[in-house]
Amino acid sequence: MVELQTPSIGVGQTALFVAWMRQLESDRPDALFRDPLAAAMLSALAEDPVLADVAEVIKQTHDSAAGFPTYFAVRTRFFDDEVISATRRGVRQVVTLAAGVDGRTVRLDLPAGTRWFEVDLPEMTPFKNALIERSGLPLACERHGVAADLREDWRTPLRAAGFDPSQPTVWLIEGLLMYLTDAAGDAILTGVSELSAPGSRLMLEHLKAAMLEEEGRPVRERVEEQGASWLSARDDLTSWMGGHGWSARVYAGDDPRIGYGRAVAPLPACWLATGTFTRPADAPVN
Ligand SMILES: C[S@@+](CC[C@H](N)C(=O)[O-])C[C@H]1O[C@@H](n2cnc3c(N)ncnc32)[C@H](O)[C@@H]1O
């Protein structure tokens, strides 16, 4: 049996929380997606006390921010559809920054030849690699787990893992930017743009500024109980992404146009953005 070293408390635990949310969605008869890796995680960690902590946070989230859990289902399906649409248009390279226990590399219907790089902290990447191996789930793509701290140099390990900056890339940044400072988020976007070839797509989530105020307190407290903190939020995604070379389309997380018929809680919560790279084709790729 492959050994699993559970990520310690803190922002790593938020990945277990999100995976559990995906498991709850997967169990619904009208599920927006089904994530077998989330089920494999719950089964693998069944005896691990960390799950009791996560269960308590989930219960409190349901109680204090009714409907907020639905947001995770909508967010997941929204980005699923965006990734699939980009691969249908020919993109064959995907990078998730802060992949956590996201199961897309085992559950999406991806074209042959898709290469997917999943970057996360050095304590999370071996956990995820081992979890996938132990689950026995077949990969839907050529997957590379990359151990890197996104506040430091992540581009070198990404390239060392085989990432090709001359190819168009789908970038996915979900559940990360709020845990980093504005400066760290900005540096990540700079890196993403420098590694993006024409035809690349960027998908990201960010927190609405109001979530750092009183309105966001019920959810913020749940995050802090997991040992994590929100350090950043912004309402200027169109201009922020635009300044980095991305023509963005931004939706509120509770926008019914992307809700698949689900009602997300009446909290300001998050933005979901997609961007098309607008840098001229002759600009150098780093
Ligand atoms: C809320 S989880 C989201 C995971 C995944 N994107 C998902 O939606 O399931 C946050 C993730 O960010 C990762 N993370 C936090 N800070 C990081 C950093 N400085 N460098 C790399 N990953 C980081 C954590 O390890 C965790 O997996």
The ligand as a Gaussian input file, in Angstrom:
#p B3LYP/6-31G(d) Opt

LIG

0 1
 C       -8.242000      25.817000      -1.164000
 S       -7.023000      24.692000      -1.709000
 C       -7.478000      24.650000      -3.432000
 C       -6.945000      23.450000      -4.140000
 C       -7.448000      23.231000      -5.550000
 N       -7.159000      24.339000      -6.418000
 C       -8.913000      22.917000      -5.564000
 O       -9.706000      23.749000      -6.008000
 O       -9.269000      21.817000      -5.135000
 C       -5.549000      25.677000      -1.647000
 C       -4.316000      25.001000      -2.161000
 O       -3.297000      25.981000      -2.281000
 C       -2.081000      25.385000      -1.972000
 N       -1.130000      26.458000      -1.650000
 C       -1.270000      27.395000      -0.704000
 N       -0.205000      28.203000      -0.664000
 C        0.640000      27.752000      -1.614000
 C        1.918000      28.173000      -2.060000
 N        2.550000      29.211000      -1.498000
 N        2.503000      27.494000      -3.063000
 C        1.877000      26.422000      -3.628000
 N        0.651000      25.995000      -3.268000
 C        0.037000      26.639000      -2.260000
 C       -2.413000      24.477000      -0.799000
 O       -1.431000      23.502000      -0.560000
 C       -3.751000      23.917000      -1.249000
 O       -3.592000      22.723000      -1.960000

